[in-house]
Amino acid sequence: MSKVLKVIEVLSESSESYEDAIKNAVESTAKSVRHIRSVYINEQSATVKDGKVDKFRVNVKLTFEVDV
């Protein structure tokens, strides 16, 4: 049987780190999407407040297997 994979784009942020923002994206999406297989970091950015990095933001693509 062949597998069907789908890719979705997710945005996430964290006040801690890029790594934490990526984990948040995967863990939050996993609550409603099953069989996540990989994450591709598409873009990283940050917001600045009072001269310091305030939020770490990521734009990721998640690949998951579709039930057929």
Residue frames relative to the residue before (quaternion, step in Angstrom):
aa qw qx qy qz dx dy dz
M 1.0000 0.0000 0.0000 0.0000 0.00 0.00 0.00
S 0.3659 -0.7360 0.5274 0.2152 3.56 -0.92 0.89
K 0.3994 -0.6989 0.5449 0.2348 3.55 -1.24 0.52
V 0.2012 -0.7365 0.6312 0.1365 3.52 -1.21 0.61
L 0.1144 -0.7972 0.5919 0.0322 3.57 -0.79 1.05
K 0.1382 -0.7704 0.6179 0.0739 3.54 -1.16 0.68
V 0.2252 -0.7593 0.5976 0.1246 3.56 -1.17 0.65
I 0.0346 -0.7731 0.6332 0.0150 3.55 -0.99 0.91
E 0.3601 -0.7149 0.5596 0.2149 3.54 -1.22 0.53
V 0.0554 -0.8014 0.5949 -0.0289 3.56 -0.89 1.03
L 0.2152 -0.7467 0.6164 0.1270 3.55 -1.12 0.77
S 0.0490 0.7965 -0.5995 0.0611 3.57 -0.99 0.82
E 0.0929 -0.7920 0.5992 0.0710 3.56 -1.24 0.39
S 0.0798 -0.7727 0.6287 0.0349 3.52 -1.32 0.43
S 0.4093 -0.6887 0.5340 0.2702 3.55 -1.12 0.55
E 0.6239 0.5792 -0.3179 0.4173 3.61 1.31 -0.20
S 0.7672 -0.2579 0.2498 0.5315 3.60 0.62 -1.17
Y 0.6401 -0.4856 0.4121 0.4298 3.55 -1.33 0.14
E 0.6244 0.5534 -0.3331 0.4392 3.57 0.98 -0.86
D 0.6628 0.4946 -0.2981 0.4766 3.57 0.96 -0.85
A 0.6294 0.5271 -0.3317 0.4648 3.60 1.04 -0.72
I 0.6367 0.5134 -0.3208 0.4776 3.59 1.05 -0.77
K 0.6494 0.5091 -0.3117 0.4711 3.58 0.93 -0.90
N 0.6359 0.5258 -0.3265 0.4611 3.60 0.98 -0.81
A 0.6421 0.5301 -0.3225 0.4502 3.58 0.96 -0.85
V 0.6918 0.4707 -0.2779 0.4719 3.58 0.87 -0.96
E 0.7089 0.4733 -0.2746 0.4449 3.58 0.77 -1.02
S 0.6557 0.4982 -0.3173 0.4703 3.60 0.98 -0.75
T 0.6710 0.4886 -0.2999 0.4702 3.57 0.95 -0.86
A 0.6265 0.5653 -0.3333 0.4204 3.59 1.04 -0.75
K 0.5508 0.6067 -0.3991 0.4115 3.61 1.21 -0.28
S 0.8017 0.2333 -0.1257 0.5359 3.60 1.12 -0.56
V 0.7236 0.3397 -0.2244 0.5573 3.61 1.25 -0.19
R 0.2458 -0.7884 0.5498 0.1254 3.57 -0.76 1.06
H 0.8345 0.2907 -0.1883 0.4284 3.53 -1.38 0.27
I 0.1853 0.7717 -0.5807 0.1816 3.62 0.92 0.85
R 0.2036 -0.8215 0.5288 0.0637 3.57 -0.78 1.09
S 0.8187 -0.0571 0.0627 0.5679 3.60 1.02 -0.68
V 0.2087 -0.7425 0.6207 0.1410 3.51 -1.34 0.34
Y 0.1324 -0.7695 0.6229 0.0481 3.55 -0.97 0.97
I 0.3010 -0.7512 0.5588 0.1811 3.57 -0.70 1.07
N 0.2366 -0.8153 0.5225 0.0787 3.50 -0.39 1.34
E 0.8023 -0.0847 0.1192 0.5787 3.58 0.92 -0.91
Q 0.1277 -0.7623 0.6292 0.0814 3.56 -1.19 0.63
S 0.0895 0.7679 -0.6322 0.0512 3.54 -1.13 0.70
A 0.1909 -0.7705 0.5959 0.1219 3.55 -1.28 0.14
T 0.3127 -0.7027 0.5970 0.2281 3.53 -1.26 0.47
V 0.2534 -0.7676 0.5761 0.1214 3.54 -1.15 0.67
K 0.0050 -0.7804 0.6248 -0.0242 3.55 -0.99 0.90
D 0.8475 -0.0143 -0.0417 0.5290 3.57 -0.81 1.05
G 0.7234 -0.4705 0.2430 0.4430 3.57 0.96 0.91
K 0.7002 0.4006 -0.2692 0.5261 3.61 1.26 0.19
V 0.5711 -0.5708 0.4539 0.3768 3.55 -1.18 0.56
D 0.2435 -0.7996 0.5426 0.0833 3.53 -0.75 1.16
K 0.8051 -0.0043 0.0626 0.5898 3.58 0.83 -1.05
F 0.2745 -0.7149 0.6221 0.1627 3.53 -1.15 0.79
R 0.0824 -0.8208 0.5653 0.0027 3.58 -0.69 1.08
V 0.0692 -0.7866 0.6128 0.0312 3.53 -1.10 0.76
N 0.1903 -0.7024 0.6738 0.1281 3.49 -1.27 0.62
V 0.0190 0.8313 -0.5514 0.0675 3.60 -0.43 1.21
K 0.2823 -0.7021 0.6202 0.2070 3.52 -1.32 0.39
L 0.1509 -0.7870 0.5957 0.0552 3.55 -0.77 1.08
T 0.1929 -0.7658 0.6059 0.0962 3.55 -0.95 0.95
F 0.0558 0.7999 -0.5951 0.0546 3.55 -0.88 0.94
E 0.5071 -0.6472 0.4889 0.2915 3.51 -1.27 0.55
V 0.3202 -0.7501 0.5553 0.1628 3.55 -0.92 0.98
D 0.4249 -0.6719 0.5411 0.2742 3.57 -1.01 0.82
V 0.0445 -0.8044 0.5923 0.0080 3.57 -0.76 1.00
